[in-house]
Amino acid sequence: MTAVIVLAAGEGQRMQSHRPKVLHAVGGVPMLEHVLRATEGLSADARVVVVGPAADAVEALVGDRAAVVVQPERRGTAEAVARALDALPASLDRVLVLYGDAPLVPADVLEALLAAPVPSELAAMLVTVAADDPTGYGRIVRGPDGGVARVCEERDCGPAERALTEVNTGVGLWDRAALAAVLADLPAHDGEQYLPEALGPLLASGRRVDTLVAPDARRFWGANTRVQLAQLEAVQRELTLARLMRAGVTIIDPATTYVDAGVEVGMDTILYPGTWLRGRTVVGEQAEIGPHAEVVDSQVGDHTVIRQSVVEQSHLDAHVRVGPFSHCRAGTYLERDVHVGNYVELKNARMGLGSKAGHHCYLGDVSIGSHVNIGAGAVIVNYDGEQKHHSFIGDDAFVGCNANLVAPVEIGRGAYVAAGSTVTHNVPADALAIARSRQENKPDWARHRGLVGKLRR
């Protein structure tokens, strides 16, 4: 029986951050969340996450997916594993150890690790990689028979060991009893004991250590600094874009397209340069996003087009057009065939089938029916200085240019609002509302005041 142990007690000091290290995001997802998701399909009988003190946010992320063990003081990975072992039932005889700050470990490698044969003399099965730059990693030193003779940590490497490129990733499957027997006696370095040093006494006692060589070293990188975090971000972005392109998405320029790990995009959709799809966004088929568009936690339907605009926490049905230079804020719902043109801002607004707002509008806290035309410069005056108020515009209504609708107000089905009106009362269906002063021309007003030609002087 197997347990998964995830080490997530790092304080993130080298990140120069108040946030726990494992909560820093890669591809829009906290690093620890990546690791937890990678273990979801494994045939493990228990899961333990080791956290640092005052790590409420980390515990909240873990939730009920694993038991949480606190490492009160920073005493190294070996001491953290020892605490996790103490919390596990005695019936579990193998432990898979992962690191919460190494977010890109592929689930299929973990599955292969658990599925490998387990000889009785095997103390550990390590995942190793061939690193282009092995600096900082423990080198795998093999004996004449090709087996693991020892693991040489960076500080102990001579010239011959430094030339080796096969390194220990830290991910490994351990015999629980063998590991528990050596952890307490490991040497301390500035008060910390390190898990990889358990390999030395295990090998010295005649126990065997095998390896599983993984193909992509980048998937096992960890992040201790912001620089390393950015490197992981680049790898995650490459993986995500490759996944989408294999699924039939056209990405014009991957170098300038940013898609979070959890985003889904349908077949034959085109992502143009400068596009950023974030969070839990889902885009349908044959849509066009960009150039220079940002979509956050939103649903975007088939054949919808978003140009140079921002869409946040919104729902856009099929065949919708947004932009350029518009902003759909939280709570926006655009039904099929809606057109939102340039410089339109919507917030908590619903626009019905085929309605249009072409230019320079603010539509906040409003329900707009089907086939409504909103003229340029129209504003829903939804805030009275203390509260927001909701308005309603019925099907087939027409709101003229530069109209102010002072909420709460209802514009009836088929009603018209004349350009330049400030509407403060409900407008019945099919009526015309005119709410502006009558125009009066003053003959020779400018000439009598000496203003004629003044602007040309």
C-alpha positions in Angstrom: 0.0 0.0 0.0 1.3 3.4 -1.0 1.1 6.9 0.4 1.9 10.2 -1.3 3.8 12.8 0.7 4.0 16.3 -0.7 6.6 18.6 0.9 5.2 22.2 1.0 6.7 23.9 4.0 9.0 26.2 2.2 8.8 29.8 3.4 9.7 31.4 0.1 12.5 33.6 1.5 14.4 33.6 -1.8 11.2 34.6 -3.5 11.3 37.8 -1.4 7.6 37.3 -0.8 5.1 37.3 2.1 3.3 34.5 0.3 4.1 30.8 1.0 6.3 29.6 -1.8 4.0 26.9 -3.0 1.1 29.3 -3.5 3.0 31.2 -6.2 1.3 30.6 -9.5 2.6 28.9 -12.7 0.2 29.1 -15.6 -2.4 30.8 -13.4 -2.4 27.8 -11.0 -0.6 27.7 -7.6 2.4 25.4 -7.8 1.0 23.1 -5.0 -2.3 22.8 -6.9 -0.4 21.5 -10.0 1.2 18.8 -7.8 -2.0 17.8 -6.1 -3.7 17.4 -9.5 -0.9 15.2 -10.8 -1.6 12.8 -7.9 -5.4 12.7 -8.3 -5.4 9.6 -10.6 -2.8 7.6 -8.8 -3.7 4.5 -6.9 -2.5 5.9 -3.6 -4.1 4.9 -0.3 -3.3 8.1 1.6 -2.0 11.6 1.0 -0.1 13.9 3.3 1.0 17.5 2.7 3.6 18.9 5.0 3.2 22.6 5.6 5.0 25.3 7.6 3.7 27.1 10.6 0.9 29.7 10.1 0.2 28.3 6.6 -3.6 28.7 6.7 -3.8 29.6 3.0 -1.9 26.4 2.1 -4.1 24.3 4.3 -7.2 25.9 2.6 -5.9 25.0 -0.8 -5.3 21.4 0.2 -8.8 21.2 1.7 -10.0 17.6 2.2 -7.8 16.2 -0.5 -5.0 15.2 1.9 -4.1 15.2 5.5 -2.0 18.2 6.6 1.0 17.8 8.9 2.8 20.9 10.2 6.5 21.2 10.4 6.9 23.8 13.1 10.5 24.7 12.4 12.5 24.7 9.3 14.6 21.5 9.8 14.9 20.2 6.2 13.2 17.8 3.9 14.2 14.7 5.8 12.7 15.9 9.1 9.5 16.9 7.1 9.2 13.4 5.7 9.7 11.9 9.2 6.8 13.9 10.4 4.7 12.7 7.5 5.6 9.1 8.2 4.5 9.4 11.8 1.1 10.5 10.6 0.5 7.6 8.2 -1.1 4.3 9.1 1.4 1.5 9.8 -0.2 -0.6 6.9 1.3 1.7 4.3 4.7 0.2 3.2 5.7 2.6 0.3 5.8 6.4 0.1 6.0 8.5 -3.0 7.7 11.8 -2.1 7.0 14.9 -4.2 7.8 18.6 -3.8 5.2 21.3 -3.8 7.5 23.8 -5.6 8.1 21.5 -8.5 4.7 21.9 -10.3 5.2 20.4 -13.7 5.9 16.8 -12.8 3.8 14.7 -15.3 1.2 12.3 -14.0 2.3 9.6 -16.4 5.8 9.4 -14.9 4.3 9.0 -11.4 2.0 6.3 -12.7 5.0 4.5 -14.3 6.9 4.8 -11.0 4.1 3.2 -9.0 3.6 0.5 -11.6 7.3 -0.6 -11.7 8.2 -4.0 -10.2 9.4 -3.8 -6.6 12.2 -6.3 -5.7 12.4 -7.1 -2.0 15.8 -5.6 -1.7 14.7 -2.3 -3.3 14.9 0.7 -0.9 14.1 3.4 -3.3 13.1 4.1 -6.9 14.3 7.6 -8.0 13.2 9.6 -10.9 16.3 10.9 -12.7 16.8 13.1 -15.8 19.7 14.1 -18.1 20.2 17.8 -17.3 21.8 20.2 -19.6 23.1 22.1 -16.6 23.3 19.7 -13.6 24.6 22.4 -11.2 22.9 22.2 -7.8 21.6 18.7 -8.3 22.8 15.4 -6.8 24.7 13.4 -9.5 23.8 9.7 -10.1 27.0 7.7 -9.8 26.7 4.3 -11.3 28.7 1.2 -10.6 30.3 -1.3 -13.1 27.0 -3.1 -13.4 25.1 0.1 -14.3 23.3 0.2 -11.0 23.2 3.2 -8.7 26.4 3.1 -6.6 25.8 6.5 -4.9 24.3 9.9 -5.2 26.8 12.7 -5.0 25.5 16.0 -3.8 26.8 19.2 -5.4 28.9 20.2 -2.4 30.7 16.8 -2.4 31.4 16.6 -6.1 34.9 16.4 -7.5 35.7 17.0 -11.2 34.6 13.6 -12.3 31.2 13.8 -10.6 30.6 17.3 -11.8 30.9 16.1 -15.3 28.0 13.7 -14.9 24.7 14.9 -16.3 22.2 12.3 -14.8 20.7 13.9 -11.7 18.3 13.1 -9.0 15.1 15.1 -9.4 14.0 14.5 -5.7 10.9 12.6 -6.8 11.1 9.1 -5.6 9.3 6.0 -4.3 10.7 4.8 -1.0 10.4 1.7 1.1 8.8 3.1 4.2 10.5 0.9 6.8 13.9 1.3 5.3 13.6 5.1 5.0 12.2 5.5 8.6 15.2 3.5 9.9 17.8 6.0 8.6 16.1 9.4 8.8 16.9 10.3 12.4 20.6 9.6 12.0 21.2 11.8 8.9 23.8 14.6 9.3 22.5 18.1 9.9 23.6 21.1 7.8 22.9 24.4 9.6 20.2 22.6 11.5 18.6 20.9 8.5 18.5 17.3 7.4 18.0 16.6 3.7 16.1 13.6 2.3 18.6 12.7 -0.5 21.2 11.9 2.1 19.1 8.9 3.1 20.4 7.2 0.0 23.9 6.8 1.3 23.2 4.7 4.4 20.6 2.6 2.4 23.1 1.8 -0.3 25.8 1.1 2.3 23.6 -1.4 4.0 23.3 -3.4 0.8 19.8 -2.2 -0.1 19.2 -1.4 -3.8 18.3 1.9 -5.4 16.8 1.9 -8.9 16.0 4.8 -11.2 13.3 5.7 -13.7 14.8 8.1 -16.3 12.2 10.7 -17.3 12.5 12.3 -20.8 12.1 16.0 -20.1 14.3 17.5 -17.4 12.3 20.8 -17.4 9.2 19.0 -16.0 11.1 18.5 -12.7 12.5 22.0 -12.2 11.7 23.6 -8.9 11.3 27.3 -8.1 13.1 28.9 -5.3 13.4 32.4 -6.9 11.4 34.6 -9.1 13.8 33.9 -11.9 13.1 30.2 -11.6 9.4 30.9 -11.4 9.5 32.7 -14.7 11.4 29.8 -16.3 8.7 27.4 -15.1 6.0 29.8 -16.5 7.7 29.7 -19.9 7.7 25.8 -19.8 4.1 25.7 -18.7 3.0 28.1 -21.5 4.8 26.0 -24.1 3.1 22.9 -22.9 -0.3 24.5 -22.8 0.0 26.0 -26.3 1.2 22.7 -27.7 -1.8 21.0 -26.1 -4.2 23.5 -27.8 -2.5 23.3 -31.2 -2.6 19.5 -31.1 -6.4 19.9 -30.4 -6.9 22.0 -33.5 -6.4 25.6 -32.3 -4.5 28.0 -34.5 -2.1 30.2 -32.6 -0.6 32.7 -34.9 2.4 33.6 -32.7 3.0 31.4 -29.7 5.8 33.7 -28.5 3.2 36.5 -27.8 0.2 34.3 -26.7 -0.4 33.6 -23.1 -2.8 30.9 -22.0 -3.2 29.6 -18.4 -3.0 25.9 -17.7 -6.7 25.4 -17.0 -8.0 27.1 -20.1 -9.9 25.2 -22.7 -10.2 26.3 -26.4 -12.3 24.7 -29.1 -11.3 23.4 -32.5 -10.6 25.9 -35.3 -10.5 28.9 -33.0 -7.7 31.4 -33.8 -5.7 33.1 -31.2 -4.0 36.2 -32.5 -0.8 37.9 -31.1 -1.1 39.6 -27.7 -3.9 37.3 -26.5 -4.1 36.3 -22.8 -6.6 33.7 -21.7 -6.7 33.4 -17.9 -8.2 31.4 -15.1 -11.1 29.1 -15.8 -11.8 30.5 -19.3 -13.5 28.3 -21.9 -13.6 29.3 -25.5 -15.8 27.5 -28.1 -15.0 26.5 -31.7 -14.2 28.7 -34.6 -13.9 31.8 -32.4 -11.3 34.6 -33.0 -9.6 36.1 -30.0 -7.2 39.1 -30.4 -5.0 40.6 -31.3 -4.4 42.1 -27.9 -7.3 40.7 -26.0 -7.6 39.5 -22.4 -10.2 37.0 -21.3 -10.5 36.1 -17.6 -12.7 33.4 -16.0 -15.2 33.7 -18.8 -17.3 31.6 -21.2 -16.9 32.4 -24.9 -19.2 30.8 -27.5 -18.6 29.4 -30.9 -17.9 31.9 -33.7 -17.5 34.7 -31.3 -14.9 37.5 -32.0 -13.1 39.6 -29.4 -10.8 42.3 -30.7 -8.4 44.4 -28.5 -10.7 44.1 -25.5 -11.0 42.9 -21.9 -13.6 40.3 -20.9 -13.8 39.4 -17.2 -16.1 36.9 -15.4 -18.6 37.2 -18.3 -20.6 34.9 -20.6 -20.6 35.5 -24.3 -22.9 33.3 -26.4 -22.2 32.2 -30.0 -21.7 34.8 -32.9 -21.0 37.7 -30.5 -18.6 40.5 -31.5 -16.8 42.6 -29.0 -14.3 45.4 -29.6 -12.1 46.9 -30.4 -11.3 48.6 -27.1 -14.2 47.5 -25.0 -14.5 46.1 -21.5 -16.9 43.4 -20.3 -16.7 43.5 -16.6 -18.0 40.9 -14.1 -21.6 39.8 -14.6 -21.9 40.6 -18.3 -24.0 38.2 -20.4 -24.2 38.8 -24.1 -26.7 36.6 -26.0 -26.3 35.3 -29.5 -25.5 37.8 -32.3 -24.9 40.7 -29.9 -22.5 43.4 -31.2 -20.5 45.5 -28.8 -18.3 48.0 -30.7 -15.5 50.3 -29.7 -15.1 51.9 -26.2 -18.2 50.2 -24.6 -18.1 49.2 -21.0 -20.5 46.7 -19.5 -20.9 45.6 -15.9 -23.6 43.3 -14.5 -25.4 43.8 -17.8 -27.3 41.4 -20.0 -27.9 42.1 -23.7 -30.5 40.1 -25.5 -30.4 38.4 -29.0 -29.1 40.7 -31.7 -28.8 43.8 -29.6 -26.1 46.4 -30.4 -24.1 49.0 -28.6 -21.7 50.4 -31.2 -19.8 53.2 -29.7 -18.7 54.9 -26.4 -21.3 53.6 -24.0 -21.5 52.7 -20.3 -24.0 49.9 -19.6 -24.0 49.0 -15.9 -26.6 47.1 -13.9 -29.1 46.8 -16.8 -31.1 44.1 -18.5 -31.4 44.8 -22.3 -33.9 42.9 -24.4 -33.5 41.6 -27.9 -32.8 43.7 -31.0 -32.2 46.8 -29.0 -30.1 49.6 -30.4 -28.0 51.6 -28.0 -26.7 54.8 -29.5 -23.2 56.4 -29.2 -22.6 58.0 -25.9 -25.5 56.4 -24.1 -25.0 56.0 -20.3 -26.9 54.0 -17.7 -26.6 56.3 -14.7 -26.7 53.4 -12.2 -25.1 54.9 -9.1 -26.7 57.6 -6.9 -23.6 58.1 -4.7 -24.7 55.5 -2.2 -26.4 52.5 -4.0 -26.4 50.9 -7.5 -29.7 50.6 -9.2 -30.9 48.3 -12.0 -32.6 49.3 -15.2 -34.5 47.5 -17.9 -34.8 48.1 -21.6 -37.4 46.1 -23.5 -37.2 44.3 -26.8 -36.9 46.4 -30.0 -36.3 49.6 -28.1 -34.0 52.3 -29.5 -31.9 54.5 -27.3 -30.5 57.6 -29.1 -27.0 59.1 -28.9 -25.9 60.8 -25.7 -28.9 59.6 -23.7 -28.7 59.3 -20.0 -31.0 56.7 -18.4 -31.1 57.5 -14.7 -31.6 54.2 -12.8 -33.9 52.7 -11.8 -35.8 53.2 -15.0 -37.6 51.0 -17.5 -37.8 51.6 -21.2 -40.7 49.7 -22.7 -40.8 47.3 -25.6 -40.4 49.2 -28.9 -40.0 52.6 -27.2 -37.6 55.3 -28.4 -35.4 57.6 -26.4 -34.5 60.8 -28.3 -30.9 61.7 -28.6 -29.5 63.9 -25.9 -32.3 63.0 -23.4 -31.9 62.5 -19.7 -34.6 60.0 -18.8 -35.7 59.9 -15.1 -39.1 58.3 -15.5 -40.3 55.0 -17.1 -41.1 55.1 -20.8 -44.1 53.1 -21.9 -44.0 50.6 -24.8 -43.9 52.1 -28.3 -43.6 55.7 -26.8 -41.0 58.4 -27.7 -39.3 60.0 -24.7 -37.8 63.4 -25.2 -36.2 64.8 -22.1 -34.2 67.9 -23.2 -34.6 71.7 -23.3 -36.2 73.2 -26.4 -33.5 74.7 -28.6 -33.5 78.5 -28.8 -31.2 80.5 -31.2 -30.1 84.0 -30.2 -29.6 86.1 -33.4 -26.2 88.0 -33.5 -25.4 86.9 -29.9 -21.7 86.3 -30.7 -21.2 89.5 -32.8 -22.7 91.7 -30.0 -20.1 90.3 -27.6 -17.2 90.8 -29.9 -16.6 87.1 -30.2 -16.7 86.8 -34.0 -13.4 85.6 -35.3 -11.8 85.6 -31.8 -10.6 82.0 -32.2 -8.6 82.9 -35.3 -6.7 85.7 -33.6 
